[in-house]
Amino acid sequence: MIGLEKVQHKERGSLKKSKRWNMYLRIQELKHLGLNVSQIARHTGISRNTIYKYIDMSPDEFST
């Protein structure tokens, strides 16, 4: 990739990370409210497998 293509690719990567971070925060918020995995999945429209991936993850683990 050269020039503009490289910058656009980098921007998409940071947008994806931003969306994943927001999803992570939402899952943690709903967990804190006492919802179980199935309830969080229904509430957010995110698959249970993805909820399981993020539910016990610390912010440090997420960022690596």
N, C-alpha and C positions, 0 to 999 in steps of 0.2 A: 504494500500500500504506500501511496505517496501523498504528501500534502493534505488536501482537504479530506480525502478518503480516510486517512489515518486519524484525523481529528474527529470526524463523524463517528468512526468506529469506537473511539475512546469515550465519546459522549454517550453513545448507546450503552456501553458497559457501565458507566456511572449511573445512568438512569435505571438500568436493571438492578443495580445494587441498592439504589434508593428505594425502589419498589419492594425489593426483598426485605430491606430494613423495616419499612412501614408494615409489611406483612408480619415480620417477626414481632414487632412491638404490639400489634393488634392481638396476636396469639397470646403473648405474655399478659396483656391486659385482661383478656377473657379468662385465661387460666387463673389469674389473681381474683377474679370475680367468682370463681368456683365452678366454672363450666367444665364439663369433661370433653374428651377429644371429639366424640361424635357431635356434641352440641356446638363446639367451636367450628367444626367442619360445616355443619348445616348453616350456622350463622354467617360464616364468611364466604362459603362457596368454594373453599379450599379442600382438597382431598385429605382424608384421614392420614394417609401416608406422609403427606407434607406436614401436617400438624405434628405427627409423631417425630418428624425430623427436627422441628424447631422448638417443641414444647419444653424440653429440659435443657436446651442449649443456653449457655451463658452469653452475655454480650461479647465477651472476649473470644469465645469459640466461634461466634457468628462472624466476627471481623477477620478471622484467619482464613 
